[in-house]
Amino acid sequence: MFSVSFVRSLNAKACLRRVGNLQQQRWNSTEVPYTAIHKPVMLQQVLDHMAPRSGGIYCDLTFGDGGYTKALLDSCDCKVYAIDQDPTAYEKALQLADLDAYRGRLFPLLGRFGQVTKLVCDLNVPKFDGMVMDIGVSSGQLETASRGFSYKLDGPLDMRMFSRGQGMEPKKQEETALLARSISAYEVVNFYSREQLADIIYQYGGDRLSRKIATAIVTARQKEPFQTTSELAAVIQKACPQPRWQRGDDDMVRNSAARTFQAIRIYVNDEVI
Ligand SMILES: C[S@@+](CC[C@H](N)C(=O)[O-])C[C@H]1O[C@@H](n2cnc3c(N)ncnc32)[C@H](O)[C@@H]1O
């Protein structure tokens, strides 16, 4: 069994070299990214638990569409530092910070939550009175086909939260820095070994059919490299045609493609740190 984080660092550089020799399809998208609005499901519980107070300073480690941030700011006269590694989420936060109701109270930061100390070190924050974290993918990211997060929508194999989508240029220095060290789903799917893929699918997707799925991916890519989310989803679904649980409507339970996409996304974005 490989350690997934070990595999990640070992493979990132090699993949970036190899992908240069392979013609990756450019995705032509005129879509405006990030139109769906994420609905935070535990808003009341988060507020109850954090019990924000006027004068308090809070940190939303995963701003997304700002559901928790807005609720905190609306609840009292507090301040929120809002982090997200997605530049489109960060831009939303900047727009919000410009509204009269939030001016001088909302401080957007572009970066990874694991770097929170570094991100706030020059900002004179005495201490946080509370932090909230809502890890995962936002509805906007998932429903924007050109970001390549969804097995249900046809898009490029990208999945990087810190990318605006294929063909879109970074606008800020922080984005360039995050992108420079990154690999996309394309590299993982087309270059990782069967064992590495199986470990990622098992560890981050919890799929007991991980080896079967990895074998199907490796076999299919021998003909030609995967370019799109639809191609990948079709191969996974063919490898595991029957939903293992017939009841319920939770894709994460019924559908191997949902689990494999989640696994690759977590791996590509190093979401656990
Ligand atoms: C589920 S959404 C958060 C939704 C948010 N609570 C709301 O109400 O709109 C998760 C967000 O976390 C961000 N994210 C995931 N991993 C991150 C990381 N390691 N550092 C910073 N942001 C991250 C994603 O870009 C995404 O916008």
Ligand as a Chemical Component Dictionary entry (heavy atoms), coordinates in Angstrom:
data_LIG
# 
_chem_comp.id                   LIG 
_chem_comp.type                 NON-POLYMER 
_chem_comp.pdbx_formal_charge   0 
_chem_comp.three_letter_code    LIG 
# 
loop_
_chem_comp_atom.comp_id 
_chem_comp_atom.atom_id 
_chem_comp_atom.alt_atom_id 
_chem_comp_atom.type_symbol 
_chem_comp_atom.charge 
_chem_comp_atom.model_Cartn_x 
_chem_comp_atom.model_Cartn_y 
_chem_comp_atom.model_Cartn_z 
_chem_comp_atom.pdbx_ordinal 
LIG C1  C1  C 0  -18.277 23.388 0.691  1  
LIG S1  S1  S 1  -17.540 24.837 0.069  2  
LIG C2  C2  C 0  -17.834 26.014 1.346  3  
LIG C3  C3  C 0  -19.190 26.626 1.222  4  
LIG C4  C4  C 0  -19.418 27.773 2.203  5  
LIG N1  N1  N 0  -19.523 27.321 3.573  6  
LIG C5  C5  C 0  -20.689 28.528 1.837  7  
LIG O1  O1  O 0  -21.557 28.690 2.712  8  
LIG O2  O2  O -1 -20.810 28.963 0.690  9  
LIG C6  C6  C 0  -15.849 24.485 0.306  10 
LIG C7  C7  C 0  -14.915 25.596 -0.133 11 
LIG O3  O3  O 0  -13.655 25.304 0.458  12 
LIG C8  C8  C 0  -12.636 25.631 -0.455 13 
LIG N2  N2  N 0  -11.503 24.808 -0.072 14 
LIG C9  C9  C 0  -11.398 23.453 -0.109 15 
LIG N3  N3  N 0  -10.203 23.062 0.360  16 
LIG C10 C10 C 0  -9.542  24.195 0.713  17 
LIG C11 C11 C 0  -8.245  24.447 1.282  18 
LIG N4  N4  N 0  -7.392  23.453 1.559  19 
LIG N5  N5  N 0  -7.914  25.733 1.537  20 
LIG C12 C12 C 0  -8.773  26.752 1.253  21 
LIG N6  N6  N 0  -9.982  26.571 0.694  22 
LIG C13 C13 C 0  -10.368 25.315 0.439  23 
LIG C14 C14 C 0  -13.223 25.331 -1.810 24 
LIG O4  O4  O 0  -12.589 26.092 -2.813 25 
LIG C15 C15 C 0  -14.691 25.701 -1.625 26 
LIG O5  O5  O 0  -14.953 27.008 -2.057 27 
# 
loop_
_chem_comp_bond.comp_id 
_chem_comp_bond.atom_id_1 
_chem_comp_bond.atom_id_2 
_chem_comp_bond.value_order 
_chem_comp_bond.pdbx_ordinal 
LIG C1  S1  SING 1  
LIG S1  C2  SING 2  
LIG S1  C6  SING 3  
LIG C2  C3  SING 4  
LIG C3  C4  SING 5  
LIG C4  N1  SING 6  
LIG C4  C5  SING 7  
LIG C5  O1  DOUB 8  
LIG C5  O2  SING 9  
LIG C6  C7  SING 10 
LIG C7  O3  SING 11 
LIG C7  C15 SING 12 
LIG O3  C8  SING 13 
LIG C8  N2  SING 14 
LIG C8  C14 SING 15 
LIG N2  C9  SING 16 
LIG N2  C13 SING 17 
LIG C9  N3  DOUB 18 
LIG N3  C10 SING 19 
LIG C10 C11 SING 20 
LIG C10 C13 DOUB 21 
LIG C11 N4  SING 22 
LIG C11 N5  DOUB 23 
LIG N5  C12 SING 24 
LIG C12 N6  DOUB 25 
LIG N6  C13 SING 26 
LIG C14 O4  SING 27 
LIG C14 C15 SING 28 
LIG C15 O5  SING 29 
# 
